[in-house]
Amino acid sequence: MFTVKIVKEGFIFFVRLPAAICKKLGVRAGDYVEISECSEFPDNDMVCIRKAENEDVGNKGNTDRNNKGGGL
């Protein structure tokens, strides 16, 4: 188990992943990961993280954003 600090820059929160976790997941800077509730432990406030494949990312973007960027 790793304990990491959540960092805030502006209105965005970041989690720094230890190198050992990145190596295990096979992720590098610029890759995407998927974070979801851990169904095995729903009452423990746990999440699961996995590497997102290219077809998983596509044009989904952040669905909670009204402005998707790219112009005024």
Biopython code that builds the backbone (N, CA, C, O; Angstrom):
import numpy as np
from Bio.PDB.StructureBuilder import StructureBuilder

atoms = [
    (1, "MET", "N", (0.850, -1.173, 0.000)),
    (1, "MET", "CA", (0.000, 0.000, 0.000)),
    (1, "MET", "C", (0.892, 1.231, 0.000)),
    (1, "MET", "O", (1.938, 1.262, 0.648)),
    (2, "PHE", "N", (0.457, 2.241, -0.740)),
    (2, "PHE", "CA", (1.157, 3.516, -0.809)),
    (2, "PHE", "C", (0.247, 4.612, -0.282)),
    (2, "PHE", "O", (-0.968, 4.561, -0.473)),
    (3, "THR", "N", (0.824, 5.590, 0.372)),
    (3, "THR", "CA", (0.100, 6.782, 0.768)),
    (3, "THR", "C", (0.661, 7.930, -0.050)),
    (3, "THR", "O", (1.863, 8.191, -0.020)),
    (4, "VAL", "N", (-0.207, 8.618, -0.783)),
    (4, "VAL", "CA", (0.234, 9.723, -1.630)),
    (4, "VAL", "C", (-0.537, 10.980, -1.268)),
    (4, "VAL", "O", (-1.645, 10.913, -0.736)),
    (5, "LYS", "N", (0.055, 12.114, -1.559)),
    (5, "LYS", "CA", (-0.546, 13.400, -1.260)),
    (5, "LYS", "C", (-1.334, 13.897, -2.470)),
    (5, "LYS", "O", (-0.881, 13.764, -3.607)),
    (6, "ILE", "N", (-2.497, 14.460, -2.230)),
    (6, "ILE", "CA", (-3.278, 15.091, -3.291)),
    (6, "ILE", "C", (-2.796, 16.530, -3.412)),
    (6, "ILE", "O", (-2.724, 17.256, -2.420)),
    (7, "VAL", "N", (-2.469, 16.933, -4.629)),
    (7, "VAL", "CA", (-1.947, 18.264, -4.899)),
    (7, "VAL", "C", (-3.001, 19.055, -5.657)),
    (7, "VAL", "O", (-3.646, 18.523, -6.560)),
    (8, "LYS", "N", (-3.182, 20.318, -5.299)),
    (8, "LYS", "CA", (-4.149, 21.170, -5.988)),
    (8, "LYS", "C", (-3.400, 22.272, -6.720)),
    (8, "LYS", "O", (-2.559, 22.962, -6.145)),
    (9, "GLU", "N", (-3.720, 22.422, -7.997)),
    (9, "GLU", "CA", (-3.195, 23.515, -8.817)),
    (9, "GLU", "C", (-4.388, 24.192, -9.457)),
    (9, "GLU", "O", (-5.021, 23.631, -10.352)),
    (10, "GLY", "N", (-4.697, 25.399, -9.002)),
    (10, "GLY", "CA", (-5.886, 26.087, -9.494)),
    (10, "GLY", "C", (-7.122, 25.350, -9.024)),
    (10, "GLY", "O", (-7.325, 25.170, -7.823)),
    (11, "PHE", "N", (-7.953, 24.921, -9.968)),
    (11, "PHE", "CA", (-9.185, 24.204, -9.634)),
    (11, "PHE", "C", (-9.066, 22.704, -9.908)),
    (11, "PHE", "O", (-10.075, 21.998, -9.941)),
    (12, "ILE", "N", (-7.841, 22.214, -10.104)),
    (12, "ILE", "CA", (-7.624, 20.814, -10.460)),
    (12, "ILE", "C", (-6.850, 20.119, -9.350)),
    (12, "ILE", "O", (-5.895, 20.668, -8.800)),
    (13, "PHE", "N", (-7.279, 18.897, -9.030)),
    (13, "PHE", "CA", (-6.590, 18.077, -8.040)),
    (13, "PHE", "C", (-5.785, 16.999, -8.759)),
    (13, "PHE", "O", (-6.258, 16.410, -9.731)),
    (14, "PHE", "N", (-4.574, 16.743, -8.282)),
    (14, "PHE", "CA", (-3.694, 15.742, -8.863)),
    (14, "PHE", "C", (-3.332, 14.713, -7.809)),
    (14, "PHE", "O", (-3.221, 15.032, -6.625)),
    (15, "VAL", "N", (-3.148, 13.477, -8.246)),
    (15, "VAL", "CA", (-2.613, 12.425, -7.398)),
    (15, "VAL", "C", (-1.323, 11.958, -8.049)),
    (15, "VAL", "O", (-1.311, 11.593, -9.225)),
    (16, "ARG", "N", (-0.258, 11.968, -7.301)),
    (16, "ARG", "CA", (1.032, 11.505, -7.820)),
    (16, "ARG", "C", (1.126, 10.001, -7.602)),
    (16, "ARG", "O", (1.046, 9.522, -6.471)),
    (17, "LEU", "N", (1.294, 9.270, -8.681)),
    (17, "LEU", "CA", (1.405, 7.814, -8.580)),
    (17, "LEU", "C", (2.870, 7.427, -8.416)),
    (17, "LEU", "O", (3.723, 7.913, -9.159)),
    (18, "PRO", "N", (3.169, 6.566, -7.460)),
    (18, "PRO", "CA", (4.543, 6.097, -7.291)),
    (18, "PRO", "C", (5.011, 5.321, -8.522)),
    (18, "PRO", "O", (4.205, 4.713, -9.227)),
    (19, "ALA", "N", (6.312, 5.350, -8.769)),
    (19, "ALA", "CA", (6.889, 4.678, -9.931)),
    (19, "ALA", "C", (6.552, 3.188, -9.946)),
    (19, "ALA", "O", (6.332, 2.619, -11.015)),
    (20, "ALA", "N", (6.507, 2.551, -8.779)),
    (20, "ALA", "CA", (6.195, 1.118, -8.718)),
    (20, "ALA", "C", (4.783, 0.839, -9.228)),
    (20, "ALA", "O", (4.559, -0.170, -9.898)),
    (21, "ILE", "N", (3.828, 1.722, -8.919)),
    (21, "ILE", "CA", (2.456, 1.553, -9.402)),
    (21, "ILE", "C", (2.394, 1.783, -10.907)),
    (21, "ILE", "O", (1.740, 1.028, -11.626)),
    (22, "CYS", "N", (3.068, 2.815, -11.381)),
    (22, "CYS", "CA", (3.098, 3.090, -12.827)),
    (22, "CYS", "C", (3.696, 1.916, -13.587)),
    (22, "CYS", "O", (3.205, 1.541, -14.652)),
    (23, "LYS", "N", (4.752, 1.339, -13.038)),
    (23, "LYS", "CA", (5.383, 0.192, -13.692)),
    (23, "LYS", "C", (4.419, -0.995, -13.726)),
    (23, "LYS", "O", (4.294, -1.665, -14.751)),
    (24, "LYS", "N", (3.742, -1.253, -12.614)),
    (24, "LYS", "CA", (2.797, -2.378, -12.552)),
    (24, "LYS", "C", (1.643, -2.189, -13.530)),
    (24, "LYS", "O", (1.213, -3.147, -14.172)),
    (25, "LEU", "N", (1.134, -0.949, -13.650)),
    (25, "LEU", "CA", (0.033, -0.661, -14.568)),
    (25, "LEU", "C", (0.501, -0.518, -16.010)),
    (25, "LEU", "O", (-0.305, -0.607, -16.936)),
    (26, "GLY", "N", (1.800, -0.297, -16.207)),
    (26, "GLY", "CA", (2.332, -0.080, -17.549)),
    (26, "GLY", "C", (1.978, 1.290, -18.094)),
    (26, "GLY", "O", (1.743, 1.441, -19.293)),
    (27, "VAL", "N", (1.936, 2.306, -17.212)),
    (27, "VAL", "CA", (1.597, 3.660, -17.650)),
    (27, "VAL", "C", (2.807, 4.572, -17.587)),
    (27, "VAL", "O", (3.723, 4.378, -16.787)),
    (28, "ARG", "N", (2.782, 5.573, -18.458)),
    (28, "ARG", "CA", (3.818, 6.604, -18.497)),
    (28, "ARG", "C", (3.121, 7.961, -18.525)),
    (28, "ARG", "O", (1.900, 8.040, -18.659)),
    (29, "ALA", "N", (3.898, 9.010, -18.399)),
    (29, "ALA", "CA", (3.357, 10.369, -18.476)),
    (29, "ALA", "C", (2.605, 10.528, -19.795)),
    (29, "ALA", "O", (3.114, 10.151, -20.851)),
    (30, "GLY", "N", (1.406, 11.080, -19.735)),
    (30, "GLY", "CA", (0.587, 11.284, -20.925)),
    (30, "GLY", "C", (-0.431, 10.178, -21.155)),
    (30, "GLY", "O", (-1.375, 10.366, -21.921)),
    (31, "ASP", "N", (-0.261, 9.024, -20.507)),
    (31, "ASP", "CA", (-1.238, 7.946, -20.625)),
    (31, "ASP", "C", (-2.480, 8.291, -19.808)),
    (31, "ASP", "O", (-2.450, 9.181, -18.959)),
    (32, "TYR", "N", (-3.556, 7.586, -20.073)),
    (32, "TYR", "CA", (-4.802, 7.763, -19.328)),
    (32, "TYR", "C", (-5.016, 6.568, -18.422)),
    (32, "TYR", "O", (-4.646, 5.443, -18.759)),
    (33, "VAL", "N", (-5.615, 6.819, -17.270)),
    (33, "VAL", "CA", (-6.022, 5.748, -16.371)),
    (33, "VAL", "C", (-7.497, 5.922, -16.073)),
    (33, "VAL", "O", (-8.036, 7.026, -16.150)),
    (34, "GLU", "N", (-8.136, 4.829, -15.734)),
    (34, "GLU", "CA", (-9.554, 4.834, -15.386)),
    (34, "GLU", "C", (-9.663, 4.581, -13.884)),
    (34, "GLU", "O", (-9.067, 3.636, -13.367)),
    (35, "ILE", "N", (-10.417, 5.415, -13.191)),
    (35, "ILE", "CA", (-10.617, 5.257, -11.762)),
    (35, "ILE", "C", (-12.097, 4.995, -11.537)),
    (35, "ILE", "O", (-12.950, 5.739, -12.021)),
    (36, "SER", "N", (-12.395, 3.936, -10.801)),
    (36, "SER", "CA", (-13.787, 3.586, -10.539)),
    (36, "SER", "C", (-13.927, 3.084, -9.105)),
    (36, "SER", "O", (-12.944, 2.733, -8.452)),
    (37, "GLU", "N", (-15.174, 3.057, -8.631)),
    (37, "GLU", "CA", (-15.424, 2.487, -7.310)),
    (37, "GLU", "C", (-15.090, 1.006, -7.347)),
    (37, "GLU", "O", (-15.364, 0.325, -8.335)),
    (38, "CYS", "N", (-14.505, 0.517, -6.281)),
    (38, "CYS", "CA", (-14.110, -0.885, -6.193)),
    (38, "CYS", "C", (-15.327, -1.707, -5.771)),
    (38, "CYS", "O", (-15.737, -1.651, -4.612)),
    (39, "SER", "N", (-15.898, -2.460, -6.687)),
    (39, "SER", "CA", (-17.124, -3.190, -6.403)),
    (39, "SER", "C", (-16.922, -4.292, -5.361)),
    (39, "SER", "O", (-17.879, -4.718, -4.713)),
    (40, "GLU", "N", (-15.683, -4.753, -5.201)),
    (40, "GLU", "CA", (-15.431, -5.800, -4.212)),
    (40, "GLU", "C", (-15.563, -5.273, -2.781)),
    (40, "GLU", "O", (-15.871, -6.032, -1.862)),
    (41, "PHE", "N", (-15.328, -3.963, -2.596)),
    (41, "PHE", "CA", (-15.363, -3.365, -1.264)),
    (41, "PHE", "C", (-16.187, -2.076, -1.285)),
    (41, "PHE", "O", (-15.631, -1.004, -1.044)),
    (42, "PRO", "N", (-17.484, -2.142, -1.561)),
    (42, "PRO", "CA", (-18.286, -0.923, -1.743)),
    (42, "PRO", "C", (-18.419, -0.071, -0.484)),
    (42, "PRO", "O", (-18.656, 1.132, -0.587)),
    (43, "ASP", "N", (-18.273, -0.658, 0.692)),
    (43, "ASP", "CA", (-18.460, 0.099, 1.930)),
    (43, "ASP", "C", (-17.163, 0.650, 2.505)),
    (43, "ASP", "O", (-17.179, 1.271, 3.568)),
    (44, "ASN", "N", (-16.049, 0.438, 1.830)),
    (44, "ASN", "CA", (-14.753, 0.847, 2.371)),
    (44, "ASN", "C", (-14.184, 2.092, 1.707)),
    (44, "ASN", "O", (-13.014, 2.407, 1.924)),
    (45, "ASP", "N", (-14.957, 2.807, 0.913)),
    (45, "ASP", "CA", (-14.478, 4.006, 0.214)),
    (45, "ASP", "C", (-13.201, 3.727, -0.572)),
    (45, "ASP", "O", (-12.272, 4.534, -0.550)),
    (46, "MET", "N", (-13.149, 2.596, -1.261)),
    (46, "MET", "CA", (-11.976, 2.233, -2.044)),
    (46, "MET", "C", (-12.269, 2.433, -3.526)),
    (46, "MET", "O", (-13.413, 2.329, -3.970)),
    (47, "VAL", "N", (-11.212, 2.721, -4.281)),
    (47, "VAL", "CA", (-11.331, 2.842, -5.721)),
    (47, "VAL", "C", (-10.338, 1.911, -6.394)),
    (47, "VAL", "O", (-9.331, 1.520, -5.803)),
    (48, "CYS", "N", (-10.635, 1.564, -7.633)),
    (48, "CYS", "CA", (-9.749, 0.747, -8.450)),
    (48, "CYS", "C", (-9.198, 1.634, -9.558)),
    (48, "CYS", "O", (-9.878, 2.545, -10.032)),
    (49, "ILE", "N", (-7.979, 1.366, -9.960)),
    (49, "ILE", "CA", (-7.356, 2.136, -11.034)),
    (49, "ILE", "C", (-6.782, 1.150, -12.044)),
    (49, "ILE", "O", (-6.168, 0.148, -11.676)),
    (50, "ARG", "N", (-6.995, 1.452, -13.331)),
    (50, "ARG", "CA", (-6.443, 0.611, -14.391)),
    (50, "ARG", "C", (-6.042, 1.491, -15.556)),
    (50, "ARG", "O", (-6.540, 2.605, -15.716)),
    (51, "LYS", "N", (-5.143, 0.980, -16.359)),
    (51, "LYS", "CA", (-4.722, 1.707, -17.549)),
    (51, "LYS", "C", (-5.862, 1.708, -18.548)),
    (51, "LYS", "O", (-6.456, 0.665, -18.823)),
    (52, "ALA", "N", (-6.169, 2.877, -19.092)),
    (52, "ALA", "CA", (-7.204, 2.995, -20.117)),
    (52, "ALA", "C", (-6.571, 2.736, -21.476)),
    (52, "ALA", "O", (-5.530, 3.304, -21.806)),
    (53, "GLU", "N", (-7.202, 1.883, -22.251)),
    (53, "GLU", "CA", (-6.714, 1.602, -23.593)),
    (53, "GLU", "C", (-7.149, 2.729, -24.520)),
    (53, "GLU", "O", (-8.084, 3.464, -24.200)),
    (54, "ASN", "N", (-6.493, 2.875, -25.651)),
    (54, "ASN", "CA", (-6.799, 3.961, -26.593)),
    (54, "ASN", "C", (-8.271, 3.994, -26.972)),
    (54, "ASN", "O", (-8.862, 5.071, -27.050)),
    (55, "GLU", "N", (-8.872, 2.831, -27.208)),
    (55, "GLU", "CA", (-10.281, 2.811, -27.611)),
    (55, "GLU", "C", (-11.192, 3.203, -26.458)),
    (55, "GLU", "O", (-12.326, 3.621, -26.692)),
    (56, "ASP", "N", (-10.716, 3.077, -25.193)),
    (56, "ASP", "CA", (-11.506, 3.495, -24.037)),
    (56, "ASP", "C", (-11.604, 5.014, -23.945)),
    (56, "ASP", "O", (-12.619, 5.548, -23.497)),
    (57, "VAL", "N", (-10.560, 5.704, -24.366)),
    (57, "VAL", "CA", (-10.484, 7.151, -24.209)),
    (57, "VAL", "C", (-11.261, 7.849, -25.311)),
    (57, "VAL", "O", (-12.187, 8.608, -25.023)),
    (58, "GLY", "N", (-10.909, 7.612, -26.555)),
    (58, "GLY", "CA", (-11.603, 8.195, -27.703)),
    (58, "GLY", "C", (-11.932, 9.657, -27.526)),
    (58, "GLY", "O", (-11.078, 10.431, -27.094)),
    (59, "ASN", "N", (-13.145, 10.057, -27.847)),
    (59, "ASN", "CA", (-13.590, 11.442, -27.726)),
    (59, "ASN", "C", (-14.527, 11.635, -26.542)),
    (59, "ASN", "O", (-15.360, 12.540, -26.560)),
    (60, "LYS", "N", (-14.406, 10.802, -25.513)),
    (60, "LYS", "CA", (-15.310, 10.904, -24.373)),
    (60, "LYS", "C", (-15.150, 12.236, -23.655)),
    (60, "LYS", "O", (-16.140, 12.884, -23.313)),
    (61, "GLY", "N", (-13.910, 12.646, -23.426)),
    (61, "GLY", "CA", (-13.664, 13.910, -22.720)),
    (61, "GLY", "C", (-14.261, 13.887, -21.329)),
    (61, "GLY", "O", (-14.628, 12.829, -20.818)),
    (62, "ASN", "N", (-14.354, 15.042, -20.728)),
    (62, "ASN", "CA", (-14.956, 15.161, -19.409)),
    (62, "ASN", "C", (-16.412, 15.531, -19.589)),
    (62, "ASN", "O", (-16.720, 16.653, -19.989)),
    (63, "THR", "N", (-17.302, 14.621, -19.303)),
    (63, "THR", "CA", (-18.710, 14.846, -19.557)),
    (63, "THR", "C", (-19.336, 15.847, -18.613)),
    (63, "THR", "O", (-20.462, 16.290, -18.842)),
    (64, "ASP", "N", (-18.621, 16.218, -17.540)),
    (64, "ASP", "CA", (-19.179, 17.192, -16.599)),
    (64, "ASP", "C", (-18.877, 18.639, -17.019)),
    (64, "ASP", "O", (-19.273, 19.579, -16.331)),
    (65, "ARG", "N", (-18.183, 18.814, -18.138)),
    (65, "ARG", "CA", (-17.835, 20.164, -18.591)),
    (65, "ARG", "C", (-18.868, 20.661, -19.594)),
    (65, "ARG", "O", (-19.224, 19.946, -20.531)),
    (66, "ASN", "N", (-19.354, 21.900, -19.397)),
    (66, "ASN", "CA", (-20.241, 22.504, -20.369)),
    (66, "ASN", "C", (-19.481, 22.942, -21.609)),
    (66, "ASN", "O", (-19.918, 22.687, -22.731)),
    (67, "ASN", "N", (-18.347, 23.598, -21.412)),
    (67, "ASN", "CA", (-17.529, 24.073, -22.514)),
    (67, "ASN", "C", (-16.447, 23.045, -22.782)),
    (67, "ASN", "O", (-15.589, 22.819, -21.929)),
    (68, "LYS", "N", (-16.470, 22.413, -23.954)),
    (68, "LYS", "CA", (-15.484, 21.395, -24.289)),
    (68, "LYS", "C", (-14.189, 21.981, -24.813)),
    (68, "LYS", "O", (-13.293, 21.232, -25.204)),
    (69, "GLY", "N", (-14.064, 23.309, -24.833)),
    (69, "GLY", "CA", (-12.855, 23.943, -25.328)),
    (69, "GLY", "C", (-12.891, 24.094, -26.825)),
    (69, "GLY", "O", (-13.877, 23.739, -27.470)),
    (70, "GLY", "N", (-11.818, 24.621, -27.379)),
    (70, "GLY", "CA", (-11.697, 24.734, -28.819)),
    (70, "GLY", "C", (-12.391, 25.935, -29.426)),
    (70, "GLY", "O", (-12.753, 25.910, -30.602)),
    (71, "GLY", "N", (-12.583, 26.977, -28.653)),
    (71, "GLY", "CA", (-13.203, 28.177, -29.201)),
    (71, "GLY", "C", (-14.075, 28.868, -28.173)),
    (71, "GLY", "O", (-14.240, 28.398, -27.048)),
    (72, "LEU", "N", (-14.624, 29.986, -28.585)),
    (72, "LEU", "CA", (-15.434, 30.758, -27.652)),
    (72, "LEU", "C", (-16.875, 30.358, -27.679)),
    (72, "LEU", "O", (-17.686, 30.922, -26.944)),
]
sb = StructureBuilder()
sb.init_structure("model")
sb.init_model(0)
sb.init_chain("A")
sb.init_seg("    ")
for serial, (resi, resn, name, xyz) in enumerate(atoms, 1):
    if name == "N":
        sb.init_residue(resn, " ", resi, " ")
    sb.init_atom(name, np.array(xyz, "f"), 0.0, 1.0, " ", f" {name:<3s}", serial, name[0])
structure = sb.get_structure()
